[in-house]
Structures are given as C-alpha cells and as structure tokens.
Amino acid sequence: MAIAIIDDLGAIIVIALFYGAKVQWLFLGTGAVIYLLLWACNYFKVKFGALQIVLSFLLWYAIFNSGIEASITGVLVAFVMPINMLPKIEKLIHSTVNFVILPLFALANTAILIPVNIIQSLSSSISMGVVFGLVFGKPIGIFLFSRLLVGLKIARLPGNTNWNGILGMGTLAGIGFTMSIFTTTLAYTSNGYRDIAKIAILLSMVASLVISWIYFGFLGKKAVAAITTEHDERKVAPNIAIS
C-alpha cells in the first residue's frame, strides 16, 4: 500500500511539473501565501475546522489558475494536516472517496474506443512503451531503488521480508491504472493515441496481476516447504542434555 501511495504521489509530481500550462506567477504566489497560512495553522496548533477547509479550497483555486496541474493541491494539503486529525479525516471521507470520487475518476478517464485494428495498434511504439514500462519497468525500478537505499543505509528491509518479496511487490505496482490513464489524457492530444495507450495500460494491469499471482503462489509454496522442512528437522533432531 505504501508503494502504491508513493507511486501515485510521484505521478502527481510529474504531472504538476511537466503537464501544466504557462505559469501564472500571480496565482502561484497567491497559492504560496495561502500554503504558508496552512503551515502556520498547523505550527500554532490551530484546531482543525472551517478555516483550514476554506484555505484548502482557496489553495486549489490558486494552483488551478496558476497553470500547474491542480491535483498537486491534495498532496500539499495532506502535508499540513495535523497528525492527530488524520484518522478522523480519513474516517470522515472514506466512504465518499472510495464509493463516489474514485469510481467517477476511473470512469471519466477510462472511456476507451476500441480501434478496428487493435492487434496492429498494440504493436505500436506507444503501446510497447506502456507495457514494458508498467510490467517490467516498475518491478525493476522498485527493486533496484530499494537495493540502493538499503545499500546506502538510508533504509532497511522490514522484518520477515526478503528481496524475493520486494521483487514480487514491484510486480504488483503495475496493477494501478488510474494515474497512468490520467497522465495519458494529458500527454496525448490525439484521441487515437490516447485510446492505444489506455488499452495498453489495461492489458499491462492484467499482465501484472497474472505475473504477481503466479510469482507469489510459487514463492508461497517455497516458503511453506522451507518452514515444513525446518519443523520436521527439529522434530527428528535428538535431544541433547547439557550437564
């Protein structure tokens, strides 16, 4: 779940930096001032309420008109929310986000027209780039970056985790498709290119799911076999009395 969240945050940052319009510095500066006010509310422990909600909407309006993709606002606001309020906010918005906003977001960005020559379309450079990026690029990137962080002593593997599990977790990252499709709608102006990319994203999602299923199924059997073998060895081993 942490990888999925960080992956989406990375996508939002990429969208904000590379898929915005011409920067309107007045609105961007206004957004910076509003964001400082949100930080001040958190710093001075102002009770969360209408003030922060109004400032958050004003920040979204400023960012939206600044030429930067407004979806970055959600990330910015999340960083200034009081930690003790996060469980209450999460509980408050859980049903609305999961059963209204996310389905609408997915449906609005997933509308696809299946081309007649779908096989030929899937052999295009666009679809091949999407498939290789999601199915192979994500697990390789997550695995190598994790090894780098652990090797540099910046991070460490959690308990009961090994590198085989990290590689499998990377394959799961290819399942997420909402931000990939959202990025596609911004990256391509041609509806034909968008549809090809969307089809490739959905196929990559299915491929990643199947690969993850097979991989963890095989990994799970090996783990169970190892535990069983260890248990049998302990059971058979003679007792040694130490005087």
Secondary structure, DSSP 4 states (H G I P E B T S, - for coil): -HHHHHHHHHHHHHHHHHS--S--HHHHHHHHHHHHHHHHHHHTTPPSSHHHHHHHHHHHHHHHHHTS-TTHHHHHHHHTS-GGGHHHHHHHHHHHIIIIIHHHHHHHHH-----TTHHHHHTSHHHHHHHIIIIIIHHHHHHHHHHHHHHTTS--PPTT--HHHHHHHHHHGGG--HHHHHHHHHH---HHHHHHHHHHHHHHHHHHHHHHHHHHHHHHHHHHHHHHHHHHHHHHSPP----
